[in-house]
Each structure stands twice: as C-alpha cells, then as structure tokens.
Amino acid sequence: MKIFLDTANVDDIREGVSWGIVDGVTTNPTLASKEAGNRTFWDIAKEIINIVQGPVNLEVTALDADGMVKEGKKLAAMGKNVVVKIPMTVEGLKAIVRLKKLGIKTNTTLIFNSNQALLAAKAGTDYVSPFVGRLDDIGESGMQIVKDILQIFLNYGIKTEIIVASVRHPVHVQEAALLGADIATVPFSILKMLVKHPKTDEGLAKFLEDWKKVKV
C-alpha cells in the first residue's frame, strides 16, 4: 500500500520524504489556507512539487465544469506529477471526462458511498478518495465503504485507485492495508504515530542501559 501525506506543510513533507516511505501528497484548500501566511498557494504548490517525486494532488475551487477544467489545466501545467482533485458532483464528473481527454490525471474527492466511487471511475478518474473519518464521525462505517468500493472495482476490473482519506488514527491505516486499499493519505502526525510503539522505546532504552555496562 502506498502512503501519501495529507498536508500542505512544506517542512513536514520534506521530513516525511526523507524517511523514504512517502509516495505522494494530497492537499486541499483548507490545508493550504493553514500554511499560506505571506506566501501564495502557487509558491507552496511549486515547492511541494519539487520535493515529492510521486503524485501531488492539488484541488480546484471552481464549482462548474468549465471552471474546473480551466483550473485543472493550470494546475497540471505546474508539473508532470500533478493530479487534479475534483469534487464528486455532476459538474465534477463532466470535468473529469474532459480532463481525461486532455491526458490530465484526476482524483475524485469527497466520496461518501460506493455509488459515487463507481460513477467517478466510469467517468475516467484515476483515483477516488473515500473520506472514512468523516463517515465515522456521523456514525457510519468509513472502512465498510472502502470494502464495498474494492469489491465493486474487483467485479469489473476497474483500474481506478482507492485513496483512503480523512484518516483519523493509525487503526484506519492498518484497516486500509488489510482490506487491500491502494493508498492511505495521512496527516504527518499520524505518520509519526505509525513509527512509534511504547515497547520499542522501552526495548531501546534497555539496550542502551545495558550497553553502558560493556567495556569498549
């Protein structure tokens, strides 16, 4: 399973990439707004594209198909690894079809059921992003949606990749991997949690304490 970082924080992305296990990045307008400060979105996006070798997902803000296509073309022109994030709407589906004809990769975001994922795949999207955490928040099973999408895509040999998004905790990552999802996109805070275990820290401290007793 590939791991993407879900952030627009350049420092976190640079650190995550240095670990050698980050395969790509997803961003959205909310994440970008948190990092903007005195910098423009375009400055931040360019820096991320230069750091990350894999897919960098940048989201449109237009609500109509013409606007999405126009923004999508501008975003895609920033780098060969750019994937344009399109919302799951009727206008979004229209934009996906048009962008596909232009050879521009898309990630359909804000997926909350398997029917939406199926329609996005039929339109030609390269990725679908079910938001598991937000579904859990309202009492639904986010991971069940992922399971359903995986089964439907398997039934018909659909090549669209599934990005498990809105990840709230390490268990979401584990469940995504057990189900066979293609990608989990995680905040940097969650990525750090995946590395840690109290028994690992305990064992390391014991080894170092014992080493002090050894003459070197």
Short mmCIF file of the C-alpha atoms (twelve columns), coordinates in Angstrom:
data_MODEL
# 
_entry.id   MODEL 
# 
loop_
_atom_site.group_PDB 
_atom_site.id 
_atom_site.type_symbol 
_atom_site.label_atom_id 
_atom_site.label_alt_id 
_atom_site.label_comp_id 
_atom_site.label_asym_id 
_atom_site.label_seq_id 
_atom_site.Cartn_x 
_atom_site.Cartn_y 
_atom_site.Cartn_z 
_atom_site.pdbx_PDB_model_num 
ATOM 1   C CA . MET A 1   0.000   0.000  0.000   1 
ATOM 2   C CA . LYS A 2   1.252   3.446  -0.900  1 
ATOM 3   C CA . ILE A 3   1.335   6.177  1.730   1 
ATOM 4   C CA . PHE A 4   0.613   9.799  0.884   1 
ATOM 5   C CA . LEU A 5   0.986   12.747 3.243   1 
ATOM 6   C CA . ASP A 6   -2.195  14.781 3.628   1 
ATOM 7   C CA . THR A 7   -0.797  18.248 4.239   1 
ATOM 8   C CA . ALA A 8   0.431   21.453 2.641   1 
ATOM 9   C CA . ASN A 9   3.161   21.961 5.263   1 
ATOM 10  C CA . VAL A 10  6.410   22.001 3.298   1 
ATOM 11  C CA . ASP A 11  8.597   21.209 6.322   1 
ATOM 12  C CA . ASP A 12  6.514   18.147 7.230   1 
ATOM 13  C CA . ILE A 13  6.561   16.970 3.625   1 
ATOM 14  C CA . ARG A 14  10.324  17.373 3.356   1 
ATOM 15  C CA . GLU A 15  10.822  15.436 6.605   1 
ATOM 16  C CA . GLY A 16  8.404   12.667 5.602   1 
ATOM 17  C CA . VAL A 17  10.036  12.255 2.203   1 
ATOM 18  C CA . SER A 18  13.440  11.949 3.896   1 
ATOM 19  C CA . TRP A 19  12.181  8.778  5.643   1 
ATOM 20  C CA . GLY A 20  11.915  7.092  2.268   1 
ATOM 21  C CA . ILE A 21  8.340   5.855  2.691   1 
ATOM 22  C CA . VAL A 22  6.203   8.739  1.387   1 
ATOM 23  C CA . ASP A 23  4.828   8.010  -2.087  1 
ATOM 24  C CA . GLY A 24  2.882   11.201 -2.713  1 
ATOM 25  C CA . VAL A 25  0.967   14.148 -1.242  1 
ATOM 26  C CA . THR A 26  -2.651  15.266 -1.092  1 
ATOM 27  C CA . THR A 27  -3.678  18.834 -0.345  1 
ATOM 28  C CA . ASN A 28  -6.935  20.761 -0.264  1 
ATOM 29  C CA . PRO A 29  -7.963  24.414 0.132   1 
ATOM 30  C CA . THR A 30  -8.318  24.050 3.923   1 
ATOM 31  C CA . LEU A 31  -4.819  22.608 4.330   1 
ATOM 32  C CA . ALA A 32  -3.365  25.242 2.004   1 
ATOM 33  C CA . SER A 33  -5.036  28.065 3.948   1 
ATOM 34  C CA . LYS A 34  -3.341  26.911 7.158   1 
ATOM 35  C CA . GLU A 35  0.102   27.221 5.590   1 
ATOM 36  C CA . ALA A 36  -0.295  30.280 3.388   1 
ATOM 37  C CA . GLY A 37  0.835   33.123 5.646   1 
ATOM 38  C CA . ASN A 38  2.568   35.623 3.349   1 
ATOM 39  C CA . ARG A 39  3.077   33.014 0.631   1 
ATOM 40  C CA . THR A 40  0.744   32.324 -2.267  1 
ATOM 41  C CA . PHE A 41  -0.800  28.934 -2.914  1 
ATOM 42  C CA . TRP A 42  1.230   28.719 -6.107  1 
ATOM 43  C CA . ASP A 43  4.513   29.227 -4.256  1 
ATOM 44  C CA . ILE A 44  3.637   26.457 -1.787  1 
ATOM 45  C CA . ALA A 45  2.469   24.114 -4.552  1 
ATOM 46  C CA . LYS A 46  5.638   24.626 -6.588  1 
ATOM 47  C CA . GLU A 47  7.810   23.800 -3.586  1 
ATOM 48  C CA . ILE A 48  5.829   20.638 -2.825  1 
ATOM 49  C CA . ILE A 49  6.078   19.509 -6.452  1 
ATOM 50  C CA . ASN A 50  9.857   19.953 -6.325  1 
ATOM 51  C CA . ILE A 51  10.176  17.911 -3.115  1 
ATOM 52  C CA . VAL A 52  7.873   14.999 -3.971  1 
ATOM 53  C CA . GLN A 53  8.686   12.581 -6.791  1 
ATOM 54  C CA . GLY A 54  5.280   10.876 -6.703  1 
ATOM 55  C CA . PRO A 55  1.778   12.266 -7.276  1 
ATOM 56  C CA . VAL A 56  0.976   15.700 -5.839  1 
ATOM 57  C CA . ASN A 57  -2.786  16.206 -5.568  1 
ATOM 58  C CA . LEU A 58  -3.909  19.827 -5.949  1 
ATOM 59  C CA . GLU A 59  -7.596  20.745 -5.715  1 
ATOM 60  C CA . VAL A 60  -9.738  23.001 -7.871  1 
ATOM 61  C CA . THR A 61  -12.066 25.525 -6.251  1 
ATOM 62  C CA . ALA A 62  -14.463 26.148 -9.144  1 
ATOM 63  C CA . LEU A 63  -17.923 24.588 -8.939  1 
ATOM 64  C CA . ASP A 64  -18.742 24.436 -12.660 1 
ATOM 65  C CA . ALA A 65  -17.177 22.081 -15.195 1 
ATOM 66  C CA . ASP A 66  -15.713 24.863 -17.346 1 
ATOM 67  C CA . GLY A 67  -14.072 26.430 -14.321 1 
ATOM 68  C CA . MET A 68  -12.752 23.085 -13.067 1 
ATOM 69  C CA . VAL A 69  -11.224 22.292 -16.445 1 
ATOM 70  C CA . LYS A 70  -9.633  25.731 -16.668 1 
ATOM 71  C CA . GLU A 71  -8.151  25.414 -13.164 1 
ATOM 72  C CA . GLY A 72  -7.188  21.802 -13.797 1 
ATOM 73  C CA . LYS A 73  -5.169  22.726 -16.889 1 
ATOM 74  C CA . LYS A 74  -3.368  25.450 -14.958 1 
ATOM 75  C CA . LEU A 75  -2.571  23.094 -12.059 1 
ATOM 76  C CA . ALA A 76  -1.418  20.269 -14.330 1 
ATOM 77  C CA . ALA A 77  0.942   22.644 -16.129 1 
ATOM 78  C CA . MET A 78  2.898   23.069 -12.879 1 
ATOM 79  C CA . GLY A 79  4.439   19.591 -13.053 1 
ATOM 80  C CA . LYS A 80  4.174   16.137 -14.607 1 
ATOM 81  C CA . ASN A 81  3.366   14.634 -11.203 1 
ATOM 82  C CA . VAL A 82  0.330   16.839 -10.522 1 
ATOM 83  C CA . VAL A 83  -3.036  15.138 -10.031 1 
ATOM 84  C CA . VAL A 84  -6.072  17.434 -10.125 1 
ATOM 85  C CA . LYS A 85  -8.583  16.915 -7.323  1 
ATOM 86  C CA . ILE A 86  -12.186 17.232 -8.484  1 
ATOM 87  C CA . PRO A 87  -15.248 17.185 -6.182  1 
ATOM 88  C CA . MET A 88  -17.840 14.437 -6.577  1 
ATOM 89  C CA . THR A 89  -20.620 16.399 -8.265  1 
ATOM 90  C CA . VAL A 90  -22.355 16.278 -11.643 1 
ATOM 91  C CA . GLU A 91  -20.173 19.173 -12.795 1 
ATOM 92  C CA . GLY A 92  -17.176 17.322 -11.411 1 
ATOM 93  C CA . LEU A 93  -17.991 14.244 -13.492 1 
ATOM 94  C CA . LYS A 94  -18.224 16.393 -16.612 1 
ATOM 95  C CA . ALA A 95  -14.838 17.935 -15.810 1 
ATOM 96  C CA . ILE A 96  -13.230 14.513 -15.227 1 
ATOM 97  C CA . VAL A 97  -14.294 13.338 -18.696 1 
ATOM 98  C CA . ARG A 98  -12.843 16.448 -20.316 1 
ATOM 99  C CA . LEU A 99  -9.615  16.407 -18.332 1 
ATOM 100 C CA . LYS A 100 -9.088  12.729 -19.160 1 
ATOM 101 C CA . LYS A 101 -9.260  13.558 -22.868 1 
ATOM 102 C CA . LEU A 102 -6.505  16.113 -22.246 1 
ATOM 103 C CA . GLY A 103 -4.332  13.483 -20.552 1 
ATOM 104 C CA . ILE A 104 -4.672  15.130 -17.128 1 
ATOM 105 C CA . LYS A 105 -4.919  12.805 -14.132 1 
ATOM 106 C CA . THR A 106 -7.719  13.351 -11.625 1 
ATOM 107 C CA . ASN A 107 -8.597  12.359 -8.083  1 
ATOM 108 C CA . THR A 108 -12.286 12.491 -7.266  1 
ATOM 109 C CA . THR A 109 -12.629 13.757 -3.716  1 
ATOM 110 C CA . LEU A 110 -15.425 13.900 -1.153  1 
ATOM 111 C CA . ILE A 111 -16.569 10.335 -1.841  1 
ATOM 112 C CA . PHE A 112 -19.013 9.076  0.780   1 
ATOM 113 C CA . ASN A 113 -20.533 5.968  -0.782  1 
ATOM 114 C CA . SER A 114 -19.669 3.260  -3.280  1 
ATOM 115 C CA . ASN A 115 -22.100 4.531  -5.925  1 
ATOM 116 C CA . GLN A 116 -20.216 7.823  -6.091  1 
ATOM 117 C CA . ALA A 117 -16.940 5.933  -6.483  1 
ATOM 118 C CA . LEU A 118 -18.405 3.825  -9.301  1 
ATOM 119 C CA . LEU A 119 -19.646 6.873  -11.206 1 
ATOM 120 C CA . ALA A 120 -16.310 8.652  -10.825 1 
ATOM 121 C CA . ALA A 121 -14.496 5.574  -12.104 1 
ATOM 122 C CA . LYS A 122 -16.837 5.347  -15.099 1 
ATOM 123 C CA . ALA A 123 -16.114 8.998  -15.880 1 
ATOM 124 C CA . GLY A 124 -12.436 8.080  -16.051 1 
ATOM 125 C CA . THR A 125 -10.946 9.329  -12.822 1 
ATOM 126 C CA . ASP A 126 -7.558  7.917  -11.834 1 
ATOM 127 C CA . TYR A 127 -8.240  7.956  -8.081  1 
ATOM 128 C CA . VAL A 128 -11.240 8.043  -5.759  1 
ATOM 129 C CA . SER A 129 -10.964 9.339  -2.207  1 
ATOM 130 C CA . PRO A 130 -13.500 7.943  0.284   1 
ATOM 131 C CA . PHE A 131 -13.486 10.036 3.465   1 
ATOM 132 C CA . VAL A 132 -13.532 7.361  6.159   1 
ATOM 133 C CA . GLY A 133 -13.081 9.599  9.184   1 
ATOM 134 C CA . ARG A 134 -15.955 11.896 8.298   1 
ATOM 135 C CA . LEU A 135 -18.212 8.870  7.849   1 
ATOM 136 C CA . ASP A 136 -17.161 7.526  11.245  1 
ATOM 137 C CA . ASP A 137 -17.984 10.955 12.702  1 
ATOM 138 C CA . ILE A 138 -21.650 10.572 11.727  1 
ATOM 139 C CA . GLY A 139 -21.991 7.000  12.925  1 
ATOM 140 C CA . GLU A 140 -21.362 5.215  9.620   1 
ATOM 141 C CA . SER A 141 -18.528 2.781  8.908   1 
ATOM 142 C CA . GLY A 142 -15.951 4.503  6.760   1 
ATOM 143 C CA . MET A 143 -13.946 1.337  6.214   1 
ATOM 144 C CA . GLN A 144 -17.060 -0.557 5.086   1 
ATOM 145 C CA . ILE A 145 -17.348 1.938  2.226   1 
ATOM 146 C CA . VAL A 146 -13.749 1.185  1.269   1 
ATOM 147 C CA . LYS A 147 -14.514 -2.546 1.350   1 
ATOM 148 C CA . ASP A 148 -17.555 -2.042 -0.875  1 
ATOM 149 C CA . ILE A 149 -15.619 0.049  -3.405  1 
ATOM 150 C CA . LEU A 150 -12.845 -2.529 -3.540  1 
ATOM 151 C CA . GLN A 151 -15.357 -5.290 -4.266  1 
ATOM 152 C CA . ILE A 152 -17.127 -3.319 -6.995  1 
ATOM 153 C CA . PHE A 153 -13.845 -2.397 -8.681  1 
ATOM 154 C CA . LEU A 154 -12.757 -6.042 -8.476  1 
ATOM 155 C CA . ASN A 155 -16.040 -7.211 -10.003 1 
ATOM 156 C CA . TYR A 156 -15.492 -5.150 -13.132 1 
ATOM 157 C CA . GLY A 157 -11.717 -4.936 -13.367 1 
ATOM 158 C CA . ILE A 158 -11.765 -1.193 -12.713 1 
ATOM 159 C CA . LYS A 159 -8.229  0.206  -12.530 1 
ATOM 160 C CA . THR A 160 -9.087  3.392  -10.608 1 
ATOM 161 C CA . GLU A 161 -7.008  3.509  -7.417  1 
ATOM 162 C CA . ILE A 162 -8.575  3.978  -3.996  1 
ATOM 163 C CA . ILE A 163 -7.104  6.617  -1.678  1 
ATOM 164 C CA . VAL A 164 -8.336  6.147  1.888   1 
ATOM 165 C CA . ALA A 165 -8.729  9.742  3.095   1 
ATOM 166 C CA . SER A 166 -9.824  11.584 6.232   1 
ATOM 167 C CA . VAL A 167 -7.657  9.224  8.263   1 
ATOM 168 C CA . ARG A 168 -8.130  9.861  11.976  1 
ATOM 169 C CA . HIS A 169 -5.803  7.334  13.631  1 
ATOM 170 C CA . PRO A 170 -3.283  4.527  12.939  1 
ATOM 171 C CA . VAL A 171 -6.012  1.864  13.011  1 
ATOM 172 C CA . HIS A 172 -7.502  3.389  9.872   1 
ATOM 173 C CA . VAL A 173 -4.165  2.821  8.120   1 
ATOM 174 C CA . GLN A 174 -3.975  -0.771 9.345   1 
ATOM 175 C CA . GLU A 175 -7.545  -1.485 8.234   1 
ATOM 176 C CA . ALA A 176 -6.909  0.083  4.823   1 
ATOM 177 C CA . ALA A 177 -3.874  -2.140 4.328   1 
ATOM 178 C CA . LEU A 178 -5.731  -5.271 5.475   1 
ATOM 179 C CA . LEU A 179 -8.543  -4.576 3.003   1 
ATOM 180 C CA . GLY A 180 -6.084  -4.008 0.167   1 
ATOM 181 C CA . ALA A 181 -6.638  -0.302 -0.497  1 
ATOM 182 C CA . ASP A 182 -4.140  1.173  -2.939  1 
ATOM 183 C CA . ILE A 183 -3.254  4.227  -0.879  1 
ATOM 184 C CA . ALA A 184 -3.800  5.801  2.536   1 
ATOM 185 C CA . THR A 185 -3.258  9.540  2.802   1 
ATOM 186 C CA . VAL A 186 -2.394  10.602 6.342   1 
ATOM 187 C CA . PRO A 187 -1.541  13.740 8.305   1 
ATOM 188 C CA . PHE A 188 2.099   13.932 9.371   1 
ATOM 189 C CA . SER A 189 1.012   13.471 12.996  1 
ATOM 190 C CA . ILE A 190 -0.470  10.070 12.091  1 
ATOM 191 C CA . LEU A 191 2.621   9.098  10.097  1 
ATOM 192 C CA . LYS A 192 4.727   9.677  13.206  1 
ATOM 193 C CA . MET A 193 2.348   7.521  15.249  1 
ATOM 194 C CA . LEU A 194 2.822   4.628  12.816  1 
ATOM 195 C CA . VAL A 195 6.518   4.511  13.710  1 
ATOM 196 C CA . LYS A 196 6.058   4.559  17.471  1 
ATOM 197 C CA . HIS A 197 5.287   1.839  19.986  1 
ATOM 198 C CA . PRO A 198 5.975   2.076  23.742  1 
ATOM 199 C CA . LYS A 199 7.600   -1.360 23.752  1 
ATOM 200 C CA . THR A 200 10.032  -0.246 21.054  1 
ATOM 201 C CA . ASP A 201 11.064  2.731  23.183  1 
ATOM 202 C CA . GLU A 202 11.268  0.539  26.261  1 
ATOM 203 C CA . GLY A 203 13.447  -2.026 24.486  1 
ATOM 204 C CA . LEU A 204 15.778  0.606  23.070  1 
ATOM 205 C CA . ALA A 205 16.217  2.240  26.481  1 
ATOM 206 C CA . LYS A 206 17.041  -1.166 27.993  1 
ATOM 207 C CA . PHE A 207 19.602  -1.954 25.278  1 
ATOM 208 C CA . LEU A 208 21.344  1.386  25.776  1 
ATOM 209 C CA . GLU A 209 21.367  0.996  29.559  1 
ATOM 210 C CA . ASP A 210 22.902  -2.479 29.267  1 
ATOM 211 C CA . TRP A 211 25.461  -1.215 26.750  1 
ATOM 212 C CA . LYS A 212 26.818  1.183  29.357  1 
ATOM 213 C CA . LYS A 213 27.995  -1.892 31.279  1 
ATOM 214 C CA . VAL A 214 30.096  -3.134 28.361  1 
ATOM 215 C CA . LYS A 215 33.739  -2.143 28.062  1 
ATOM 216 C CA . VAL A 216 34.573  -0.820 24.624  1 
# 
